[in-house]
Amino acid sequence: MTNQITTAETFGMTNYAQGIMRAPSQSKELMNMLASRQIGKTPKNEASSIQLMDAWSKGWDKAKKIMMQEKINN
């Protein structure tokens, strides 16, 4: 489960760098992770869809914060 969350967060960071909007549904990679799930169902021993979307958003925000800090420092 932790590995899935880390992967989703990494997708968020990567998608920020690619210019993707801050909307998890815009991430092809994240949507591929969620594609086989039934609505409202979490596969056993996996992170829930909302946890993955939250992790993606956290990664996106983290990447933006890093970029803003770099602009301030330069």
C-alpha positions as CSV (number, residue, x, y, z in Angstrom):
1,M,0.0,0.0,0.0
2,T,2.8,2.4,0.9
3,N,4.5,1.7,-2.4
4,Q,1.3,2.7,-4.3
5,I,1.0,6.0,-2.4
6,T,4.7,6.8,-3.1
7,T,4.2,6.0,-6.7
8,A,1.1,8.2,-6.9
9,E,3.0,11.1,-5.2
10,T,5.8,10.6,-7.7
11,F,3.3,10.8,-10.6
12,G,2.1,14.1,-9.1
13,M,5.6,15.6,-9.1
14,T,6.3,14.4,-12.6
15,N,3.0,15.6,-13.9
16,Y,3.6,19.1,-12.4
17,A,6.9,19.2,-14.3
18,Q,5.0,18.2,-17.4
19,G,2.6,21.1,-17.0
20,I,-0.4,19.0,-16.1
21,M,-3.1,20.9,-14.2
22,R,-3.6,20.2,-10.5
23,A,-6.4,17.7,-11.1
24,P,-5.6,14.0,-10.5
25,S,-8.0,13.1,-13.3
26,Q,-5.6,14.8,-15.8
27,S,-2.9,12.3,-14.9
28,K,-2.8,9.4,-17.4
29,E,-0.5,7.5,-15.1
30,L,-2.8,7.8,-12.0
31,M,-5.9,7.0,-14.0
32,N,-4.1,3.8,-15.2
33,M,-3.6,2.9,-11.6
34,L,-7.3,3.3,-10.9
35,A,-8.6,1.9,-14.2
36,S,-9.4,-1.6,-13.0
37,R,-11.2,-0.6,-9.8
38,Q,-14.9,-0.7,-9.3
39,I,-16.5,2.5,-8.0
40,G,-16.3,2.6,-4.2
41,K,-14.3,-0.6,-3.9
42,T,-10.7,-0.9,-2.7
43,P,-8.9,-4.0,-3.7
44,K,-7.6,-5.9,-0.7
45,N,-4.2,-4.8,0.6
46,E,-4.2,-1.7,-1.7
47,A,-4.5,2.0,-1.0
48,S,-7.9,3.5,-1.6
49,S,-8.6,5.6,-4.6
50,I,-8.9,8.7,-2.5
51,Q,-5.6,8.0,-0.8
52,L,-4.0,7.7,-4.2
53,M,-5.5,10.9,-5.5
54,D,-4.5,12.7,-2.3
55,A,-0.9,11.4,-2.7
56,W,-0.9,12.6,-6.3
57,S,-2.0,16.1,-5.2
58,K,0.6,16.1,-2.4
59,G,3.3,15.3,-5.0
60,W,2.0,18.0,-7.3
61,D,2.1,20.6,-4.5
62,K,5.5,19.4,-3.4
63,A,6.9,19.9,-6.9
64,K,5.4,23.4,-7.2
65,K,6.8,24.4,-3.8
66,I,10.3,23.2,-4.9
67,M,10.0,25.1,-8.1
68,M,8.9,28.3,-6.3
69,Q,11.8,28.0,-3.8
70,E,14.2,27.6,-6.7
71,K,12.8,30.8,-8.3
72,I,13.1,32.7,-5.0
73,N,16.7,31.6,-4.5
74,N,17.9,32.5,-8.0
